[in-house]
Amino acid sequence: MFEQIGIWIVCSIAIYIMAVITPGIRLKSFGSAMKASLVLGFMNMTIRPVLLFLTLPINILTLGFFTVVVNAIVLRIVAGLMKSFDINGWIPAILGAIILAFVQTFLFWFFGPSAMELQTSNSGPTI
């Protein structure tokens, strides 16, 4: 359970950093980033797989680069569902999707479950 809470906090931090870096994306507070993280996680479980399936031909033609557009669509849906999260246009949504992917990768590299596992594991031999 603590692992899921840690993942939620890391994702919330990533969304907050994305909103600070990307022009055209606004969050009201860090609490809004935490709510957006929950909604984004739900949308990534439900709507994103359907969108990826429907856009599979163009995704194959673009060698997977269209996935960024699908991620931007999901971000815009999340922003549309929340009053405290606003995205002004498609360019900020696409930039936000790219920045969010990089920031999440960076944060999970340092603070993710596997990083925590490596920090707490015993590196000595077991007898």
N, C-alpha and C positions, 0 to 999 in steps of 0.2 A: 504494500500500500504506500509506503514512504517513497518507493521508486516512482510510482505514478504521480505523486505530489511533486517530486523533484522534476520530473519531465514537464509537468504543467507549469511550474515556475520558470523553467528554462525557456519554454515556448512563449510564455508571457513576456519575459525579458526580450526575447527576439522580436516579438511583435512591437513592443514599445520602442526598441532601437530602430526598427524599420520605419516606424511612424516619425521618429525624430529625424532620420537621415533623408527620407524621401519627401521631396516637395509635392504638395497636393494631397498628402495623407495626414489626417488629423485624428488624434485620440484625445479624449477629455482628461484621462488620468491613467495611472498604472492599474487601477481597479478595472477600468474599461479594457485594458490590454488583457487582464486575466479573464474577463468575460469573453472577449473576442477569441482568446485561445481555446476556450471550451467550445464555442460555437464553430470555430474553424476546425477543430478536431472532429466534431460531429459531421460537418459538411464533407470533410475529407474521407469519412467512413461511408457516407451515404451517396452524395451527389457526384463527387469527383470520379469514382469508378465508372459511373454511367457516362459522364462526359468523356472520359478517356476511351471508353468503348465506342461511343458515337463518333469520335474524331480519330479513330484508329487509322483510316486510310491517309488522312492528311498528316498524321503524326509519323507514319511510316515514310511518306514522301519527304518530310522535312527532317528525317533522321532523329526524331524525338524532340526537336526544338519547339514544336507546337505545344508541348506540355507546359511551357511557361505561360502560354495564353490560357490554357485550361486552369492553371493555378491563379492567374489574374481574374478569371471569371469567378472562381470560388471566392477569392478575396472580395470582389465586388458584391457578391451575394451576401457575404457576412456583413459587409458595411451597410448594405441595404436593410438588413434585419436589425441592426443596432443604431440607436440614435446617437451614441457617444463615439462612433467610429465612422469617419467620412473619407471617401476617396473621390477626388474631383477629376474624373475622366479615365480613359483607357491607358494613356501613357504612364501616369502615376501608378496605376494598378499593375502594369507589366513591370515597371521598375521596382515596385514594392515586392512583387513575387520573386524577382531575381535577388534583391537585397535580402529578403526574408530567408531564402534558401541558403545564401552564403552565411548570414548571421547565425541561423540555426545550426548549420554544419560546424561553424567555428565554436559556438557555445557547447554543443554536444561533444565536440572533440575534447574540450577541457573539462566540462562539468557533467557529461552524460553518464548513464549507468555503467558503461564499460570503463570509463575513465575512473570513476569512483571505485570500481572493482579492482582496477590495477593499482590504485593508491593504497588500498587496504589489504591487498593480498600479501602473503608471506613469500618473499623471493628466495628464501633459503630451502635447502633440500629437506625432504621429509624422510624420516627413518622409521 
